[in-house]
């Protein structure tokens, strides 16, 4: 499973627009949109930042699990 549908689902669950989320992540709106639609590969450092923002595991974002688990440090 590709990770990008998860990005959209997480964003929509928080009732955020692409513009709002991209501002929080300090990236361009179109860049984030391209990650969410699968037009561009998500960099690992940004995947970590997104996982921390949503408090979910990288495994969930990557599609390795369907269980939303909080980040464990």
PEJO-V59128 format. One record per residue. N is the residue number from 1. RES is the residue in one small letter. OMEGA is omega in whole degrees, -180 to 180 (NA if undefined). NEAR is the number of other C-alpha atoms within 8 Angstrom. D_LAST is the distance of its C-alpha to the last C-alpha in Angstrom with 1 decimal. Layout:
BEGIN
n res omega near d_last
N RES OMEGA NEAR D_LAST
N RES OMEGA NEAR D_LAST
END
This chain:
BEGIN
n res omega near d_last
1 x 178 4 25.7
2 x -176 6 25.2
3 x -170 9 22.2
4 x 175 11 24.3
5 x 178 9 25.5
6 x 180 10 22.0
7 x 180 10 21.7
8 x -180 9 24.9
9 x 179 8 24.1
10 x -180 9 20.9
11 x -179 12 22.9
12 x 177 9 25.8
13 x 178 7 23.9
14 x -179 6 23.0
15 x 179 6 26.7
16 x 172 10 26.1
17 x 176 8 28.6
18 x 180 10 28.0
19 x -179 8 29.3
20 x -179 8 27.0
21 x -180 10 23.8
22 x 176 12 25.1
23 x 179 10 25.8
24 x -180 6 22.3
25 x -179 8 21.0
26 x 175 6 23.9
27 x 179 8 25.5
28 x 180 8 28.9
29 x -179 10 29.6
30 x 178 6 31.4
31 x 179 9 28.6
32 x 179 11 26.1
33 x 179 9 29.0
34 x 175 10 29.4
35 x -175 12 25.8
36 x 180 11 26.2
37 x 178 9 29.5
38 x 179 8 28.6
39 x -178 7 31.1
40 x 179 8 28.5
41 x 179 6 25.5
42 x 177 7 22.1
43 x -176 6 20.7
44 x -179 6 17.3
45 x 178 6 16.2
46 x 176 8 17.5
47 x 177 11 15.9
48 x -180 9 12.4
49 x 179 9 13.9
50 x 178 9 15.3
51 x 178 13 12.3
52 x -180 9 10.7
53 x -178 6 14.2
54 x -176 7 14.6
55 x 175 9 11.2
56 x 180 12 11.8
57 x 174 12 10.6
58 x 177 9 12.4
59 x 178 8 14.3
60 x 180 14 15.8
61 x -178 14 16.9
62 x 180 10 18.3
63 x 178 11 20.1
64 x 178 7 18.9
65 x 175 8 18.4
66 x -180 6 20.1
67 x 177 5 17.6
68 x 180 8 15.6
69 x 176 8 12.2
70 x 178 7 9.6
71 x 175 9 6.5
72 x 180 4 3.8
73 x NA 2 0.0
END
